[in-house]
Amino acid sequence: MSGAAPATRDLPPDQLSREQAAAELAWLAAEIARHDRLYYQHDAPEIDDSVYDALRRRNAELERRFPDLIRPDSPSHRVGAPPVEAFGKVTHAVPMLSLDNAMEDGEVVEFVARIRRFLGLGGDTPLTFVAEPKIDGLSCALRYEHGLLMRGATRGDGTVGEDVTANVRTVRDIPQRLVGDPPPLLEVRGEVYIERAEFAAFNAERELAGEPTFMNPRNLAAGSLRQLDSSITARRPLRFFAYAWGEADPPIEGSHHGFLDRLRALGLPVNPLVELVQGTDALLAYHRRLGELRPNLPYDIDGVVYKVDSIDLQRRLGFVGRAPRWAVAHKFPAQQAETVVERITVQVGRTGAMTPVAELRPVTVGGVTVSRATLHNQDYIEQKDIREGDTVIIQRAGDVIPQVVGVVIAKRPPDARPFRFPEVCPECGSAAVRPPGEAIRRCTGGLVCPAQLAERLRHAVSRGAFDIEGLGRKQVPQLLAAGLIHGLADLFRLPRDPERLARLAELDGWGARKVQNLVAAIEARREIPLDRLIYALGIRFTGEVNARLLARHYRDYGTWRAAMERLAAGDPEAAAELDAIDGVGGALIEALREFFAEPHNRTALDALAEELHIRSVEAPSAAAAALAGKTIVFTGTLQRMTRAEAKARAEALGAKVAGSVSRRTDLVVAGADAGSKLRTAQELGVTVIDEERWLELARSA
């Protein structure tokens, strides 16, 4: 868990200090990444679509207000989660990125205006869009070579997906061979879904057979496409709509709607509600019309998508972070219902963060039964005055546990009392404190707290860390309860202890063969890359991205360990070195300092390191490092592209674009009529190049 939301969450961005913004951005990065994994990898989301969208919107607002605090692990740079390893992995040559969301009409107006500003288009220049329903299903890429279906893959994390070729071949809408005159190579992208009537019939059959039913059509579609046994997939009523492309030979040219017409001609299904529209008013009218049609459509939609029709303009607009500038998803409003808060419980996460949860009287919202909702933190409960026994309004826009919108005061029981957040940990009885400036109350029990110890070990053996097969949510507490392990180092000592192995084999669900498999899995993970080790430690604000940043900077374990020791001792040079790493901020530095200042953490880490071979990080190639991490300033008028395009290209290559020249500037690109910035660069001895040289450098990087 990433902990409860910061107290600053409801404050406007312009009222936040840099430190508060940095802390909230760190929390948002961790929280959104967790929900991405739940949604994309496990098909088991915990929060409502509208709550998730609000998290992303808050992150975007803070990044606009504090652009220099944008994190390398920012949700704006990534989408989704890693693939399930049971499937083969497919690397997408063209990343499968997702869309930014617009919740209000005004955001659509700004989306169109932003495109015009980026391209330098006047208000009277026609700008045509393709508008289409946003199908609530699972994204899929189909690779056709000379018209033959060669591979099907899920989105995964946008870069690496899962190979589900055997399963997509069973989908009736997906042709094995394209008709007409197919190109040598075409990767078709679209959405796998299930119609509502088919879903109801499928669930009815399972209910008659005494089998568990599915929550909604999307969950059934996602689970069906990701079956290891394709014969099961073949029995599921999957459908497919195509709407985009990835790799293509020859390249796709012309217009987006022309491409969709071409797909239809090749025998691929394209949604019949796709329309060409011009102007903001027409986009909003389409959204209203689809909202009215939504209840009577045979499939679920959760909004509409607008895309710039001209493919040439799409290429010029490019991408920002995780999403294209030329497209946006205009979501529908959330659905609401009333229910009763039967009780409020508190969960303790692996970092000691205590999160309140509303246990709800089960209620159906939009066809889904929900019974729990996070209450985020103490401030959230107090601001909304949520009490046990209250009737509350909940809302959802998708298929998951909703948020509590507010309390129906008129229905409050006379004996309802304000909720008192516990001042001791419900798991271990240790004091629960709330650090100044934070919304999170934390257990101070550290490694004596059963909840934290189990969660820390679960995190350490998880896929992004040591990835030890055979240890999961059930097995880790089981080993702890039996006294077989007391920390991570103990786990790696286990294979050398015959007595403990014999005791393990006697535990429920174990046996000699399973113990042998666990020993083999542990031994296979004694060699681990430095970044995975850092991530496995569970240090606050140290997710997979930040762990890679630290590993790439320090390169080997000894150098990193020594630097952290100096940091804990108050060495200002060690702190300054960390601060100079692009993407590392004050919150992460303080978290590292706190971790290494604690003697038992250092002792535990040293004991663990003795059991491992920790691989160092190889230096990047010269070509890959040409622009990565460099600070670039653009000045003057560029002839070949707009300033916004140049900035986007530099950032896509890993560079930072600054607005002013200083001694930390690496490169100045000077266009026509360059003024004071050029003079400052010359005075400071900063390298200056012209636009043509910049274009050559960008192409070669």
Buried (B, 14 or more C-beta within 10 A) or exposed (E): BBBBBBBBBEEEBEEBEEBBBBBBBBBBBBBBBBBBBBBBBEBEBBBBBBBBBBBBBBBBEBBEBBEEBBBBBBBBBBBBBBBBEEBEBBEBEEBBBBBBBBBEBEBBBBBBEBBEEBBEEEEEEEBBBBBBBBBBBBBBBBBBBEBEBEBBBBBBBBBBBBBBBBBBBBBEBBBEEBEEEBBEBBBBBBBBBBBBEBBEEBBEEBEEEEEEEBBBBBBBBBBBBBBEEBEEBBEBBBBBBBBBBBBBEEEBEEBBBBBBBBBBEBBBBBBEBBBEBEEBEBBBEBBEBBBEEBEEBEBBBBBBBBBBBBBEBBEBBBBBBBBBBBBBBBBBEBBBBEBBBBEBEBBBBBBBBBBBBBBBEEBEBBBBEBEEBBBBBBBBBEEBBBBBBBBBBBBBBBBBBBBBEBBEEEEBEEEBEEBEBEEEBBBBEBEBBBEEEBBBBBBBBBBBBBBBBBBBBBBBBBBBBBBBBBBEEEBBBBBBEBEBBBBBBBBBBBBEEEEBBEBBBEBEEBEEEBBEEBBEBBEEBEEBBBBBBBBBBBBBBBBBBBBBBBBBBBBEBEEBBEBBBBBBEEEEEBBEBBEEBBBBBBBBBBBBBEBBBEEEBBEBBEBBBEBBEBBBBEEEEEEEEBBEBBBBBBBBEBEEBBBBBBBBBBBBBBBBBBEEBEEEBBBBBBBEEBEEBBEBBEEEEBEBBBBEEBBEBBEEB
